[in-house]
């Protein structure tokens, strides 16, 4: 039993929290508003101090004194009054809390916390001050705490000290083991938003066979189709396929791992909805009534986003001033909305991005330069199975290249290591028909670059290929485009370069980044 009050000593603490309603679009900045959300009554007159004192309880846990092999647990205490601190950020609130203490309890190293409110709150930190013979102890929490009924065990937080497992204070070892068990889970049950469990499963929820056979998808993962695992959700199985999990609009992610409140997509979505009556008419006028379209009508509409955004009514921001994220979206400098910082290239020349020199420079300076290869043979061949896909030999010919080789022949340029290729062809062809079945279209691309005497690259030709309408086995339908600076040919050449850029970006995300470099190699597989 923890002996309290022998010397009447107190440990003073300060807890910093954020309430859920701070993240709501109708942000209530007053303490009374926080009480209303906590109790579930809008407009309630319940006093904030009563709310804090009765709805959140804390128990300290000793890191130096044990009871039955575990650190001693102190008496439960509640938050007291709201206090003001100069370091508080927007939406943050600090509360005073006092703990009874005596020397037999030792030095606190963790604490339990219980939330008896209807809504969750965000616990930022707890600081204990003037611990006898020790000083100050910091608990950096940064975690959502839900109603205690949602948890099988009490939420625990540890002091901001790092230990190797062998150096962890003995009274805290079992608490650490229990917390690790809690976040690992036991592989059972359906995940809820308040869970903190990291468990893994195969990708068995990509389709919905209950909606029809065409919506069924194979399970990714396992020996048949090896693939990185996803976070386990534990939803029920579909009626038609016991190996597939029922789909859901709720995507489980431990709440603490989601974007912070200033990046919350839900918050942004509701924010835009709340102001749509004022903003949409302005946007509609700015984009010639085409704001809901997925396309820009012309380059002027694109440049408008960089040259001043969209002017909003002068009194508009005053209506949303309490909302930090919306204030950032709807900039206060000139009441301009959707104003993006112009790229450095556009700051020098608005048309510089259209040049061949800039196209080549961005290919090298971008995220995916490692896929550019030197050309060692010509014409360029394909590794695709000719029986399944036909002849995919590149149709770029010497006649397309030699006019811009500075007097060199193709053979001489290859010998002098001056020809390079950005090849987005073979890997894309097997998927191209499926991709082009959607409203957006693309081509497989091959782009040949020439290394000039000044050390820079310039594009010489681009091959665009699409599937043959009669079938894959007939080979591709391909066209070759060469640089042009005037007329319709110049815009077609610009469009060809755009298809190359799209393929290069997609290859970087899916192949270079996801497959070759980082993500899936760090994910558990089975």
Order of alpha helices (4+ residues) and beta strands (2+ residues): beta-alpha-alpha-beta-beta-beta-beta-beta-beta-beta-beta-beta-alpha-beta-beta-alpha-alpha-beta-alpha-alpha-beta-beta-alpha-alpha-beta-alpha-alpha-alpha-beta-alpha-beta-beta-beta-alpha-alpha
